[in-house]
Amino acid sequence: MSPRRKEKRVVAVAGAAALVAVGLNLAFSAVAAHRRRRRQELPGFTAQVNLSAAEIKRLADRIIAKSKETYDAVAAVPLDKVRFANAIAPLTELDAQQFPLVQACLLPRMVSPSDDVCRASAEAEKRLDSHFLLCRQREDVYRVVKAFAERGERIGPEATRFVQCLVREFERNGAKLTQTKRKEMEKLRSHIDDLNLKYIQNMNDFTKFLLLSEEELAGMPLEFLKDLEEIDGKRKVLLTSYYVTPILEHCKVGSTRKLIAVAYGKKGGKQNIAILEKLVGNVKEGADIQTY
């Protein structure tokens, strides 16, 4: 073969290789763009923080309905046909989609000035917590997830960890217990949830405040001081995180920081101490039921 013909063949091969490389690069770019687009367009990923009481209730209803639909679909998968796509992926996508929506229901309880909105948010939190607990106690869904875990399908390390945690969560929620023991755990968890909400409510209803002079608040920005109500020449400091956190971070007077920290730590008073004592006993009882 003449040198000129060899040169032409080398050029042709190089050109073909370049075209293949460009084609593969475009394909990879398209796949990556599609994945980014799917992530960006994930439905429900924008949380709203200014919902009314009625909107919070409707959103909680929608979250519960979608969650039940997804768990029912997973539970319906035959055990001999479990795959990541039909057993695990729907649950991961559900968690990602609903996380900001759940936060939109829960946040108003901590920040809204409206009593109606706070009550609606607290009620939504109670309903959602109860629903999610029941979802992660479902024996039919647990059988599907466990079957996938035992199948040994090759998946990435993050997905593997998610499956391990999912199985452990189902089992800790009593999915492996007998019907009698499960009912005992459900009753106990409901009582624990009620105590938790009562504890938080006591914290939120705490209205005590401290009167501090500007000298005692040395180091605090002028804008912060102007935001505090003035009573008898002193500043009224409410014991909420909105006021407490900046003082603990920026106040130059150590005795003031200590005074604020101790007072804030006593929020809820003797009522919450009694609640904590009951919670410790309930947790111990739950551990005994699950033979820990």
WOBEL-V508000 format. One record per run of one state. SS is the DSSP state (helix for helix, strand for strand, loop for the rest). FROM is the first residue (numbers start at 0). LEN is the number of residues. If there is no record, write none. Layout:
ss = <SS/SS>
from = <FROM/FROM>
len = <LEN/LEN>
This chain:
ss = <loop/helix/loop/helix/loop/helix/loop/helix/loop/helix/loop/helix/loop/helix/loop/helix/loop/strand/loop/helix/loop/strand/loop/strand/loop/helix/loop/helix/loop/helix/loop>
from = <0/2/40/52/75/78/81/83/111/114/135/138/151/156/172/178/205/208/212/221/226/228/231/233/238/240/250/253/265/268/289>
len = <2/38/12/23/3/3/2/28/3/21/3/13/5/16/6/27/3/4/9/5/2/3/2/5/2/10/3/12/3/21/3>
